[in-house]
Amino acid sequence: MIGYITLGTNDIERARAFYSDVLGELGAKELMRFELNGFTMYGPDFEQPSLAVTLPFNGAPHQVGNGQMAGLIMQNRAMVDKMHAKVLSLGGADEGAPGIRGEEGDMAFYGAYCRDLDGNKLCFFAIGPAS
């Protein structure tokens, strides 16, 4: 259902470097780039949901949205841990350490929350029991 999510930035080159590194860990690559506003899309291919970063099209400064977040599904809990640590190692901020939210079980939600260099909130999560 979702084709792509766009996150704003005030520094497109910094955002490109950050997301190339972070999303590269998941097998994503740069799929598209428009120099006009810096719109840059990352993903494994055009058949799967992607994430894009861009300068705001209206020319106003980027502002962090309250209640907005991009949730990125991981294959397992170890990848959740790895991606959370990766964002923090690149200067991102912690918004909630990896762990179970709710009850452990077959449909357990294991997530980690962080913010990118522009303050956009990300959640890396896996669904299912501990392996």
A tleap script that builds the chain and sets N, CA, C and O, in Angstrom:
source leaprc.protein.ff14SB
mol = sequence {
  NMET ILE GLY TYR ILE THR LEU GLY THR ASN
  ASP ILE GLU ARG ALA ARG ALA PHE TYR SER
  ASP VAL LEU GLY GLU LEU GLY ALA LYS GLU
  LEU MET ARG PHE GLU LEU ASN GLY PHE THR
  MET TYR GLY PRO ASP PHE GLU GLN PRO SER
  LEU ALA VAL THR LEU PRO PHE ASN GLY ALA
  PRO HIE GLN VAL GLY ASN GLY GLN MET ALA
  GLY LEU ILE MET GLN ASN ARG ALA MET VAL
  ASP LYS MET HIE ALA LYS VAL LEU SER LEU
  GLY GLY ALA ASP GLU GLY ALA PRO GLY ILE
  ARG GLY GLU GLU GLY ASP MET ALA PHE TYR
  GLY ALA TYR CYS ARG ASP LEU ASP GLY ASN
  LYS LEU CYS PHE PHE ALA ILE GLY PRO ALA
  CSER
}
set mol.1.N position { 0.798 -1.187 0.000 }
set mol.1.CA position { 0.000 0.000 0.000 }
set mol.1.C position { 0.851 1.266 0.000 }
set mol.1.O position { 0.545 2.199 -0.741 }
set mol.2.N position { 1.893 1.326 0.793 }
set mol.2.CA position { 2.752 2.511 0.816 }
set mol.2.C position { 3.829 2.362 -0.253 }
set mol.2.O position { 4.512 1.341 -0.323 }
set mol.3.N position { 3.970 3.390 -1.081 }
set mol.3.CA position { 5.015 3.398 -2.101 }
set mol.3.C position { 6.309 3.971 -1.568 }
set mol.3.O position { 7.383 3.398 -1.751 }
set mol.4.N position { 6.192 5.137 -0.888 }
set mol.4.CA position { 7.365 5.734 -0.268 }
set mol.4.C position { 6.942 6.724 0.799 }
set mol.4.O position { 5.811 7.212 0.812 }
set mol.5.N position { 7.873 7.008 1.688 }
set mol.5.CA position { 7.720 8.011 2.739 }
set mol.5.C position { 8.785 9.059 2.483 }
set mol.5.O position { 9.926 8.728 2.162 }
set mol.6.N position { 8.413 10.326 2.627 }
set mol.6.CA position { 9.363 11.417 2.445 }
set mol.6.C position { 9.628 12.097 3.778 }
set mol.6.O position { 8.692 12.427 4.506 }
set mol.7.N position { 10.899 12.308 4.100 }
set mol.7.CA position { 11.310 13.021 5.303 }
set mol.7.C position { 12.040 14.292 4.895 }
set mol.7.O position { 12.847 14.288 3.966 }
set mol.8.N position { 11.748 15.371 5.594 }
set mol.8.CA position { 12.383 16.643 5.288 }
set mol.8.C position { 13.747 16.774 5.927 }
set mol.8.O position { 14.084 16.093 6.895 }
set mol.9.N position { 14.524 17.684 5.344 }
set mol.9.CA position { 15.849 18.006 5.864 }
set mol.9.C position { 16.168 19.464 5.552 }
set mol.9.O position { 15.584 20.051 4.641 }
set mol.10.N position { 17.079 20.036 6.294 }
set mol.10.CA position { 17.607 21.360 5.991 }
set mol.10.C position { 19.002 21.274 5.390 }
set mol.10.O position { 19.560 22.286 4.966 }
set mol.11.N position { 19.576 20.057 5.350 }
set mol.11.CA position { 20.923 19.839 4.813 }
set mol.11.C position { 20.893 18.554 3.990 }
set mol.11.O position { 21.118 17.465 4.518 }
set mol.12.N position { 20.616 18.687 2.702 }
set mol.12.CA position { 20.409 17.511 1.856 }
set mol.12.C position { 21.660 16.637 1.741 }
set mol.12.O position { 21.547 15.412 1.712 }
set mol.13.N position { 22.827 17.229 1.677 }
set mol.13.CA position { 24.035 16.406 1.556 }
set mol.13.C position { 24.268 15.578 2.818 }
set mol.13.O position { 24.642 14.408 2.734 }
set mol.14.N position { 24.050 16.180 3.979 }
set mol.14.CA position { 24.184 15.450 5.245 }
set mol.14.C position { 23.138 14.341 5.325 }
set mol.14.O position { 23.447 13.226 5.747 }
set mol.15.N position { 21.911 14.638 4.926 }
set mol.15.CA position { 20.844 13.628 4.953 }
set mol.15.C position { 21.137 12.496 3.979 }
set mol.15.O position { 20.900 11.330 4.294 }
set mol.16.N position { 21.643 12.825 2.813 }
set mol.16.CA position { 21.996 11.779 1.835 }
set mol.16.C position { 23.065 10.858 2.398 }
set mol.16.O position { 22.961 9.638 2.271 }
set mol.17.N position { 24.083 11.422 3.012 }
set mol.17.CA position { 25.155 10.596 3.586 }
set mol.17.C position { 24.605 9.704 4.694 }
set mol.17.O position { 24.930 8.518 4.760 }
set mol.18.N position { 23.773 10.275 5.564 }
set mol.18.CA position { 23.187 9.534 6.682 }
set mol.18.C position { 22.337 8.370 6.175 }
set mol.18.O position { 22.537 7.231 6.598 }
set mol.19.N position { 21.398 8.641 5.280 }
set mol.19.CA position { 20.491 7.591 4.815 }
set mol.19.C position { 21.161 6.596 3.880 }
set mol.19.O position { 20.764 5.431 3.847 }
set mol.20.N position { 22.157 7.015 3.127 }
set mol.20.CA position { 22.913 6.042 2.330 }
set mol.20.C position { 23.563 5.016 3.239 }
set mol.20.O position { 23.562 3.822 2.939 }
set mol.21.N position { 24.117 5.481 4.350 }
set mol.21.CA position { 24.775 4.595 5.312 }
set mol.21.C position { 23.758 3.739 6.064 }
set mol.21.O position { 23.905 2.519 6.135 }
set mol.22.N position { 22.733 4.371 6.623 }
set mol.22.CA position { 21.735 3.629 7.412 }
set mol.22.C position { 20.981 2.627 6.541 }
set mol.22.O position { 20.932 1.440 6.865 }
set mol.23.N position { 20.401 3.088 5.454 }
set mol.23.CA position { 19.576 2.205 4.630 }
set mol.23.C position { 20.409 1.223 3.814 }
set mol.23.O position { 19.910 0.176 3.403 }
set mol.24.N position { 21.668 1.553 3.582 }
set mol.24.CA position { 22.569 0.606 2.933 }
set mol.24.C position { 22.719 -0.674 3.739 }
set mol.24.O position { 22.932 -1.747 3.174 }
set mol.25.N position { 22.606 -0.561 5.067 }
set mol.25.CA position { 22.652 -1.748 5.943 }
set mol.25.C position { 21.504 -2.710 5.639 }
set mol.25.O position { 21.588 -3.901 5.938 }
set mol.26.N position { 20.427 -2.184 5.040 }
set mol.26.CA position { 19.243 -2.995 4.736 }
set mol.26.C position { 19.179 -3.401 3.270 }
set mol.26.O position { 18.173 -3.946 2.815 }
set mol.27.N position { 20.250 -3.137 2.533 }
set mol.27.CA position { 20.276 -3.494 1.121 }
set mol.27.C position { 19.659 -2.445 0.208 }
set mol.27.O position { 19.466 -2.695 -0.982 }
set mol.28.N position { 19.347 -1.271 0.756 }
set mol.28.CA position { 18.782 -0.198 -0.062 }
set mol.28.C position { 19.892 0.570 -0.760 }
set mol.28.O position { 21.034 0.614 -0.302 }
set mol.29.N position { 19.524 1.168 -1.877 }
set mol.29.CA position { 20.444 2.004 -2.641 }
set mol.29.C position { 19.678 3.222 -3.133 }
set mol.29.O position { 18.449 3.263 -3.064 }
set mol.30.N position { 20.402 4.202 -3.624 }
set mol.30.CA position { 19.743 5.378 -4.180 }
set mol.30.C position { 19.031 4.976 -5.469 }
set mol.30.O position { 19.645 4.439 -6.390 }
set mol.31.N position { 17.724 5.246 -5.518 }
set mol.31.CA position { 16.922 4.892 -6.680 }
set mol.31.C position { 16.620 6.089 -7.575 }
set mol.31.O position { 16.431 5.941 -8.782 }
set mol.32.N position { 16.577 7.277 -6.970 }
set mol.32.CA position { 16.155 8.457 -7.716 }
set mol.32.C position { 16.713 9.700 -7.049 }
set mol.32.O position { 16.857 9.750 -5.827 }
set mol.33.N position { 17.032 10.720 -7.872 }
set mol.33.CA position { 17.550 11.980 -7.328 }
set mol.33.C position { 17.110 13.112 -8.244 }
set mol.33.O position { 17.271 13.041 -9.462 }
set mol.34.N position { 16.555 14.156 -7.641 }
set mol.34.CA position { 16.221 15.385 -8.354 }
set mol.34.C position { 16.987 16.519 -7.702 }
set mol.34.O position { 16.847 16.744 -6.500 }
set mol.35.N position { 17.788 17.232 -8.462 }
set mol.35.CA position { 18.617 18.289 -7.889 }
set mol.35.C position { 17.820 19.532 -7.509 }
set mol.35.O position { 18.256 20.288 -6.642 }
set mol.36.N position { 16.666 19.767 -8.131 }
set mol.36.CA position { 15.888 20.973 -7.864 }
set mol.36.C position { 15.685 21.200 -6.365 }
set mol.36.O position { 15.972 22.286 -5.861 }
set mol.37.N position { 15.197 20.193 -5.654 }
set mol.37.CA position { 15.002 20.310 -4.207 }
set mol.37.C position { 15.745 19.217 -3.442 }
set mol.37.O position { 15.553 19.045 -2.238 }
set mol.38.N position { 16.591 18.487 -4.153 }
set mol.38.CA position { 17.399 17.468 -3.503 }
set mol.38.C position { 16.695 16.151 -3.249 }
set mol.38.O position { 17.288 15.246 -2.662 }
set mol.39.N position { 15.429 16.013 -3.679 }
set mol.39.CA position { 14.671 14.784 -3.449 }
set mol.39.C position { 15.518 13.583 -3.832 }
set mol.39.O position { 15.943 13.446 -4.979 }
set mol.40.N position { 15.759 12.709 -2.851 }
set mol.40.CA position { 16.569 11.515 -3.063 }
set mol.40.C position { 15.852 10.331 -2.441 }
set mol.40.O position { 15.548 10.341 -1.248 }
set mol.41.N position { 15.579 9.299 -3.252 }
set mol.41.CA position { 14.816 8.128 -2.811 }
set mol.41.C position { 15.740 6.919 -2.680 }
set mol.41.O position { 16.591 6.666 -3.533 }
set mol.42.N position { 15.546 6.177 -1.583 }
set mol.42.CA position { 16.322 4.968 -1.300 }
set mol.42.C position { 15.391 3.769 -1.155 }
set mol.42.O position { 14.296 3.881 -0.606 }
set mol.43.N position { 15.836 2.640 -1.648 }
set mol.43.CA position { 15.101 1.399 -1.494 }
set mol.43.C position { 15.837 0.280 -2.186 }
set mol.43.O position { 16.838 0.519 -2.862 }
set mol.44.N position { 15.354 -0.947 -2.028 }
set mol.44.CA position { 15.992 -2.067 -2.721 }
set mol.44.C position { 15.693 -2.041 -4.215 }
set mol.44.O position { 16.542 -2.409 -5.027 }
set mol.45.N position { 14.478 -1.605 -4.582 }
set mol.45.CA position { 14.043 -1.475 -5.968 }
set mol.45.C position { 12.711 -0.733 -5.972 }
set mol.45.O position { 12.182 -0.403 -4.911 }
set mol.46.N position { 12.165 -0.470 -7.161 }
set mol.46.CA position { 10.916 0.283 -7.257 }
set mol.46.C position { 9.677 -0.565 -6.959 }
set mol.46.O position { 8.565 -0.037 -6.932 }
set mol.47.N position { 9.849 -1.844 -6.741 }
set mol.47.CA position { 8.724 -2.733 -6.439 }
set mol.47.C position { 8.416 -2.801 -4.945 }
set mol.47.O position { 7.414 -3.395 -4.548 }
set mol.48.N position { 9.266 -2.199 -4.116 }
set mol.48.CA position { 9.099 -2.240 -2.667 }
set mol.48.C position { 9.014 -0.814 -2.118 }
set mol.48.O position { 9.494 0.123 -2.755 }
set mol.49.N position { 8.408 -0.645 -0.943 }
set mol.49.CA position { 8.341 0.693 -0.352 }
set mol.49.C position { 9.730 1.301 -0.184 }
set mol.49.O position { 10.711 0.602 0.068 }
set mol.50.N position { 9.781 2.619 -0.332 }
set mol.50.CA position { 11.043 3.344 -0.284 }
set mol.50.C position { 10.954 4.498 0.703 }
set mol.50.O position { 9.872 4.850 1.173 }
set mol.51.N position { 12.102 5.078 1.010 }
set mol.51.CA position { 12.188 6.242 1.868 }
set mol.51.C position { 12.941 7.323 1.099 }
set mol.51.O position { 13.969 7.052 0.477 }
set mol.52.N position { 12.423 8.547 1.147 }
set mol.52.CA position { 13.067 9.662 0.456 }
set mol.52.C position { 13.360 10.781 1.439 }
set mol.52.O position { 12.662 10.942 2.440 }
set mol.53.N position { 14.396 11.550 1.146 }
set mol.53.CA position { 14.719 12.766 1.891 }
set mol.53.C position { 14.718 13.920 0.904 }
set mol.53.O position { 15.060 13.752 -0.266 }
set mol.54.N position { 14.327 15.099 1.391 }
set mol.54.CA position { 14.251 16.248 0.512 }
set mol.54.C position { 14.260 17.544 1.297 }
set mol.54.O position { 13.873 17.584 2.465 }
set mol.55.N position { 14.708 18.602 0.640 }
set mol.55.CA position { 14.491 19.936 1.163 }
set mol.55.C position { 13.005 20.240 0.955 }
set mol.55.O position { 12.437 19.805 -0.048 }
set mol.56.N position { 12.362 20.965 1.858 }
set mol.56.CA position { 10.954 21.284 1.649 }
set mol.56.C position { 10.746 22.012 0.319 }
set mol.56.O position { 11.467 22.957 -0.001 }
set mol.57.N position { 9.761 21.565 -0.443 }
set mol.57.CA position { 9.502 22.093 -1.772 }
set mol.57.C position { 9.123 23.572 -1.750 }
set mol.57.O position { 9.410 24.305 -2.697 }
set mol.58.N position { 8.479 24.008 -0.666 }
set mol.58.CA position { 8.040 25.404 -0.591 }
set mol.58.C position { 9.167 26.367 -0.217 }
set mol.58.O position { 8.945 27.577 -0.158 }
set mol.59.N position { 10.370 25.851 0.038 }
set mol.59.CA position { 11.509 26.693 0.350 }
set mol.59.C position { 11.617 27.099 1.811 }
set mol.59.O position { 12.623 27.683 2.214 }
set mol.60.N position { 10.602 26.802 2.611 }
set mol.60.CA position { 10.644 27.100 4.043 }
set mol.60.C position { 11.535 26.071 4.741 }
set mol.60.O position { 11.748 24.980 4.212 }
set mol.61.N position { 12.052 26.405 5.917 }
set mol.61.CA position { 12.878 25.442 6.647 }
set mol.61.C position { 12.086 24.187 7.041 }
set mol.61.O position { 10.890 24.248 7.325 }
set mol.62.N position { 12.779 23.072 7.047 }
set mol.62.CA position { 12.184 21.822 7.538 }
set mol.62.C position { 11.895 21.952 9.022 }
set mol.62.O position { 12.699 22.503 9.773 }
set mol.63.N position { 10.741 21.441 9.442 }
set mol.63.CA position { 10.386 21.366 10.855 }
set mol.63.C position { 9.936 19.944 11.150 }
set mol.63.O position { 9.276 19.308 10.329 }
set mol.64.N position { 10.295 19.455 12.319 }
set mol.64.CA position { 9.922 18.106 12.728 }
set mol.64.C position { 8.426 18.057 13.008 }
set mol.64.O position { 7.883 18.950 13.658 }
set mol.65.N position { 7.766 17.022 12.520 }
set mol.65.CA position { 6.345 16.832 12.773 }
set mol.65.C position { 6.114 16.147 14.104 }
set mol.65.O position { 6.831 15.209 14.454 }
set mol.66.N position { 5.133 16.600 14.839 }
set mol.66.CA position { 4.767 15.988 16.112 }
set mol.66.C position { 3.765 14.879 15.835 }
set mol.66.O position { 2.678 15.141 15.320 }
set mol.67.N position { 4.116 13.650 16.170 }
set mol.67.CA position { 3.244 12.507 15.918 }
set mol.67.C position { 3.539 11.798 14.616 }
set mol.67.O position { 2.855 10.833 14.274 }
set mol.68.N position { 4.528 12.245 13.888 }
set mol.68.CA position { 4.905 11.597 12.638 }
set mol.68.C position { 6.125 10.715 12.861 }
set mol.68.O position { 7.038 11.065 13.610 }
set mol.69.N position { 6.121 9.555 12.191 }
set mol.69.CA position { 7.224 8.619 12.356 }
set mol.69.C position { 7.233 7.676 11.163 }
set mol.69.O position { 6.175 7.324 10.640 }
set mol.70.N position { 8.408 7.270 10.735 }
set mol.70.CA position { 8.547 6.241 9.712 }
set mol.70.C position { 8.896 4.935 10.419 }
set mol.70.O position { 9.900 4.868 11.129 }
set mol.71.N position { 8.089 3.907 10.236 }
set mol.71.CA position { 8.338 2.586 10.811 }
set mol.71.C position { 8.936 1.676 9.752 }
set mol.71.O position { 8.347 1.482 8.689 }
set mol.72.N position { 10.098 1.120 10.038 }
set mol.72.CA position { 10.812 0.266 9.095 }
set mol.72.C position { 10.882 -1.150 9.649 }
set mol.72.O position { 11.496 -1.390 10.688 }
set mol.73.N position { 10.248 -2.086 8.948 }
set mol.73.CA position { 10.180 -3.469 9.436 }
set mol.73.C position { 11.505 -4.196 9.182 }
set mol.73.O position { 12.099 -4.096 8.109 }
set mol.74.N position { 11.935 -4.918 10.193 }
set mol.74.CA position { 13.183 -5.678 10.137 }
set mol.74.C position { 12.850 -7.175 10.158 }
set mol.74.O position { 11.758 -7.578 10.560 }
set mol.75.N position { 13.799 -7.974 9.721 }
set mol.75.CA position { 13.607 -9.419 9.665 }
set mol.75.C position { 13.611 -10.076 11.038 }
set mol.75.O position { 12.979 -11.111 11.246 }
set mol.76.N position { 14.333 -9.459 11.973 }
set mol.76.CA position { 14.443 -10.070 13.294 }
set mol.76.C position { 14.880 -9.028 14.322 }
set mol.76.O position { 15.198 -7.892 13.971 }
set mol.77.N position { 14.891 -9.420 15.568 }
set mol.77.CA position { 15.241 -8.516 16.658 }
set mol.77.C position { 16.694 -8.058 16.600 }
set mol.77.O position { 17.007 -6.926 16.970 }
set mol.78.N position { 17.567 -8.925 16.143 }
set mol.78.CA position { 18.978 -8.545 16.035 }
set mol.78.C position { 19.153 -7.378 15.070 }
set mol.78.O position { 19.988 -6.503 15.299 }
set mol.79.N position { 18.367 -7.360 13.987 }
set mol.79.CA position { 18.441 -6.246 13.036 }
set mol.79.C position { 17.883 -4.967 13.649 }
set mol.79.O position { 18.384 -3.880 13.363 }
set mol.80.N position { 16.861 -5.076 14.480 }
set mol.80.CA position { 16.333 -3.902 15.191 }
set mol.80.C position { 17.454 -3.300 16.033 }
set mol.80.O position { 17.709 -2.097 15.977 }
set mol.81.N position { 18.116 -4.144 16.807 }
set mol.81.CA position { 19.225 -3.688 17.657 }
set mol.81.C position { 20.327 -3.042 16.811 }
set mol.81.O position { 20.833 -1.973 17.150 }
set mol.82.N position { 20.687 -3.694 15.723 }
set mol.82.CA position { 21.771 -3.215 14.860 }
set mol.82.C position { 21.433 -1.850 14.254 }
set mol.82.O position { 22.283 -0.960 14.225 }
set mol.83.N position { 20.212 -1.683 13.776 }
set mol.83.CA position { 19.842 -0.437 13.115 }
set mol.83.C position { 19.736 0.720 14.111 }
set mol.83.O position { 20.112 1.849 13.797 }
set mol.84.N position { 19.229 0.439 15.297 }
set mol.84.CA position { 19.163 1.466 16.340 }
set mol.84.C position { 20.577 1.932 16.678 }
set mol.84.O position { 20.835 3.133 16.765 }
set mol.85.N position { 21.477 0.993 16.865 }
set mol.85.CA position { 22.870 1.327 17.177 }
set mol.85.C position { 23.519 2.090 16.025 }
set mol.85.O position { 24.305 3.008 16.261 }
set mol.86.N position { 23.204 1.728 14.796 }
set mol.86.CA position { 23.772 2.400 13.622 }
set mol.86.C position { 23.375 3.872 13.602 }
set mol.86.O position { 24.220 4.746 13.406 }
set mol.87.N position { 22.077 4.144 13.807 }
set mol.87.CA position { 21.617 5.534 13.812 }
set mol.87.C position { 22.322 6.326 14.904 }
set mol.87.O position { 22.765 7.450 14.666 }
set mol.88.N position { 22.431 5.753 16.093 }
set mol.88.CA position { 23.098 6.454 17.192 }
set mol.88.C position { 24.574 6.689 16.880 }
set mol.88.O position { 25.117 7.737 17.227 }
set mol.89.N position { 25.225 5.729 16.232 }
set mol.89.CA position { 26.645 5.883 15.903 }
set mol.89.C position { 26.888 6.993 14.882 }
set mol.89.O position { 27.991 7.535 14.797 }
set mol.90.N position { 25.856 7.330 14.108 }
set mol.90.CA position { 25.971 8.382 13.096 }
set mol.90.C position { 25.511 9.740 13.609 }
set mol.90.O position { 25.430 10.701 12.845 }
set mol.91.N position { 25.209 9.818 14.906 }
set mol.91.CA position { 24.820 11.093 15.497 }
set mol.91.C position { 23.338 11.271 15.715 }
set mol.91.O position { 22.907 12.331 16.170 }
set mol.92.N position { 22.539 10.257 15.400 }
set mol.92.CA position { 21.101 10.318 15.664 }
set mol.92.C position { 20.833 10.232 17.159 }
set mol.92.O position { 21.729 9.918 17.942 }
set mol.93.N position { 19.598 10.513 17.549 }
set mol.93.CA position { 19.225 10.538 18.970 }
set mol.93.C position { 18.345 9.345 19.327 }
set mol.93.O position { 17.521 8.895 18.530 }
set mol.94.N position { 18.541 8.850 20.535 }
set mol.94.CA position { 17.738 7.745 21.066 }
set mol.94.C position { 16.367 8.260 21.494 }
set mol.94.O position { 16.264 9.288 22.164 }
set mol.95.N position { 15.315 7.542 21.103 }
set mol.95.CA position { 13.948 7.863 21.516 }
set mol.95.C position { 13.278 6.666 22.183 }
set mol.95.O position { 12.086 6.707 22.489 }
set mol.96.N position { 14.035 5.614 22.404 }
set mol.96.CA position { 13.501 4.411 23.040 }
set mol.96.C position { 14.326 3.204 22.663 }
set mol.96.O position { 14.324 2.776 21.509 }
set mol.97.N position { 15.031 2.656 23.629 }
set mol.97.CA position { 15.932 1.528 23.389 }
set mol.97.C position { 15.169 0.314 22.862 }
set mol.97.O position { 13.966 0.190 23.093 }
set mol.98.N position { 15.859 -0.580 22.159 }
set mol.98.CA position { 15.214 -1.787 21.661 }
set mol.98.C position { 14.579 -2.595 22.793 }
set mol.98.O position { 15.156 -2.753 23.868 }
set mol.99.N position { 13.392 -3.093 22.522 }
set mol.99.CA position { 12.714 -3.928 23.500 }
set mol.99.C position { 11.282 -4.235 23.094 }
set mol.99.O position { 10.757 -3.709 22.113 }
set mol.100.N position { 10.679 -5.099 23.879 }
set mol.100.CA position { 9.278 -5.496 23.667 }
set mol.100.C position { 8.369 -4.345 24.073 }
set mol.100.O position { 8.549 -3.742 25.131 }
set mol.101.N position { 7.406 -4.051 23.234 }
set mol.101.CA position { 6.336 -3.111 23.577 }
set mol.101.C position { 5.075 -3.961 23.681 }
set mol.101.O position { 4.591 -4.482 22.677 }
set mol.102.N position { 4.559 -4.097 24.855 }
set mol.102.CA position { 3.402 -4.963 25.052 }
set mol.102.C position { 3.832 -6.312 25.597 }
set mol.102.O position { 4.734 -6.402 26.430 }
set mol.103.N position { 3.184 -7.352 25.121 }
set mol.103.CA position { 3.389 -8.719 25.617 }
set mol.103.C position { 4.302 -9.523 24.692 }
set mol.103.O position { 4.278 -9.350 23.473 }
set mol.104.N position { 5.107 -10.406 25.291 }
set mol.104.CA position { 5.904 -11.361 24.514 }
set mol.104.C position { 4.939 -12.411 23.965 }
set mol.104.O position { 3.933 -12.722 24.601 }
set mol.105.N position { 5.241 -12.954 22.795 }
set mol.105.CA position { 4.397 -13.987 22.200 }
set mol.105.C position { 4.567 -14.031 20.695 }
set mol.105.O position { 5.472 -13.408 20.141 }
set mol.106.N position { 3.681 -14.777 20.036 }
set mol.106.CA position { 3.781 -14.974 18.591 }
set mol.106.C position { 3.683 -13.679 17.797 }
set mol.106.O position { 4.275 -13.570 16.722 }
set mol.107.N position { 2.947 -12.700 18.307 }
set mol.107.CA position { 2.778 -11.428 17.604 }
set mol.107.C position { 3.427 -10.281 18.382 }
set mol.107.O position { 2.968 -9.141 18.308 }
set mol.108.N position { 4.471 -10.575 19.111 }
set mol.108.CA position { 5.149 -9.560 19.912 }
set mol.108.C position { 5.719 -8.461 19.016 }
set mol.108.O position { 6.220 -8.721 17.922 }
set mol.109.N position { 5.626 -7.237 19.509 }
set mol.109.CA position { 6.203 -6.082 18.819 }
set mol.109.C position { 7.508 -5.736 19.523 }
set mol.109.O position { 7.509 -5.329 20.685 }
set mol.110.N position { 8.608 -5.901 18.815 }
set mol.110.CA position { 9.934 -5.569 19.326 }
set mol.110.C position { 10.406 -4.362 18.528 }
set mol.110.O position { 10.611 -4.455 17.318 }
set mol.111.N position { 10.579 -3.239 19.199 }
set mol.111.CA position { 10.917 -2.026 18.473 }
set mol.111.C position { 11.980 -1.197 19.147 }
set mol.111.O position { 12.270 -1.359 20.333 }
set mol.112.N position { 12.552 -0.308 18.366 }
set mol.112.CA position { 13.527 0.666 18.841 }
set mol.112.C position { 13.234 1.982 18.136 }
set mol.112.O position { 12.938 2.004 16.942 }
set mol.113.N position { 13.318 3.070 18.877 }
set mol.113.CA position { 12.958 4.387 18.362 }
set mol.113.C position { 14.166 5.314 18.405 }
set mol.113.O position { 14.946 5.295 19.357 }
set mol.114.N position { 14.309 6.124 17.363 }
set mol.114.CA position { 15.414 7.059 17.289 }
set mol.114.C position { 15.032 8.214 16.360 }
set mol.114.O position { 14.000 8.181 15.691 }
set mol.115.N position { 15.880 9.217 16.340 }
set mol.115.CA position { 15.679 10.363 15.447 }
set mol.115.C position { 16.906 10.542 14.573 }
set mol.115.O position { 18.039 10.342 15.008 }
set mol.116.N position { 16.651 10.927 13.321 }
set mol.116.CA position { 17.753 11.193 12.403 }
set mol.116.C position { 18.388 12.543 12.731 }
set mol.116.O position { 18.035 13.162 13.735 }
set mol.117.N position { 19.298 12.995 11.917 }
set mol.117.CA position { 20.047 14.219 12.189 }
set mol.117.C position { 19.190 15.477 12.101 }
set mol.117.O position { 19.590 16.533 12.591 }
set mol.118.N position { 18.019 15.375 11.483 }
set mol.118.CA position { 17.088 16.497 11.380 }
set mol.118.C position { 15.944 16.399 12.383 }
set mol.118.O position { 15.059 17.255 12.398 }
set mol.119.N position { 15.954 15.361 13.221 }
set mol.119.CA position { 14.914 15.194 14.224 }
set mol.119.C position { 13.725 14.367 13.775 }
set mol.119.O position { 12.764 14.227 14.531 }
set mol.120.N position { 13.758 13.810 12.560 }
set mol.120.CA position { 12.680 12.935 12.095 }
set mol.120.C position { 12.721 11.632 12.881 }
set mol.120.O position { 13.785 11.042 13.066 }
set mol.121.N position { 11.562 11.190 13.340 }
set mol.121.CA position { 11.498 9.985 14.173 }
set mol.121.C position { 11.407 8.736 13.311 }
set mol.121.O position { 10.645 8.674 12.346 }
set mol.122.N position { 12.208 7.740 13.685 }
set mol.122.CA position { 12.242 6.440 13.023 }
set mol.122.C position { 11.963 5.347 14.043 }
set mol.122.O position { 12.351 5.455 15.206 }
set mol.123.N position { 11.290 4.299 13.598 }
set mol.123.CA position { 11.122 3.101 14.417 }
set mol.123.C position { 11.584 1.914 13.590 }
set mol.123.O position { 11.114 1.708 12.471 }
set mol.124.N position { 12.487 1.149 14.130 }
set mol.124.CA position { 12.877 -0.133 13.537 }
set mol.124.C position { 12.166 -1.191 14.366 }
set mol.124.O position { 12.265 -1.183 15.593 }
set mol.125.N position { 11.446 -2.107 13.710 }
set mol.125.CA position { 10.664 -3.076 14.471 }
set mol.125.C position { 10.613 -4.438 13.795 }
set mol.125.O position { 10.792 -4.564 12.584 }
set mol.126.N position { 10.365 -5.451 14.613 }
set mol.126.CA position { 10.151 -6.817 14.156 }
set mol.126.C position { 8.948 -7.378 14.894 }
set mol.126.O position { 8.747 -7.077 16.070 }
set mol.127.N position { 8.163 -8.171 14.234 }
set mol.127.CA position { 6.981 -8.790 14.827 }
set mol.127.C position { 7.247 -10.284 14.974 }
set mol.127.O position { 7.716 -10.933 14.039 }
set mol.128.N position { 6.945 -10.823 16.147 }
set mol.128.CA position { 7.077 -12.266 16.356 }
set mol.128.C position { 7.820 -12.584 17.628 }
set mol.128.O position { 8.325 -11.691 18.307 }
set mol.129.N position { 7.886 -13.861 17.947 }
set mol.129.CA position { 8.556 -14.279 19.175 }
set mol.129.C position { 10.080 -14.158 19.071 }
set mol.129.O position { 10.640 -14.066 17.978 }
set mol.130.N position { 10.720 -14.160 20.213 }
set mol.130.CA position { 12.180 -14.175 20.236 }
set mol.130.C position { 12.654 -15.448 19.559 }
set mol.130.O position { 12.052 -16.507 19.731 }
set mol.131.N position { 13.730 -15.349 18.792 }
set mol.131.CA position { 14.230 -16.551 18.111 }
set mol.131.C position { 15.378 -17.161 18.845 }
set mol.131.O position { 15.919 -18.178 18.410 }
savepdb mol mol.pdb
quit
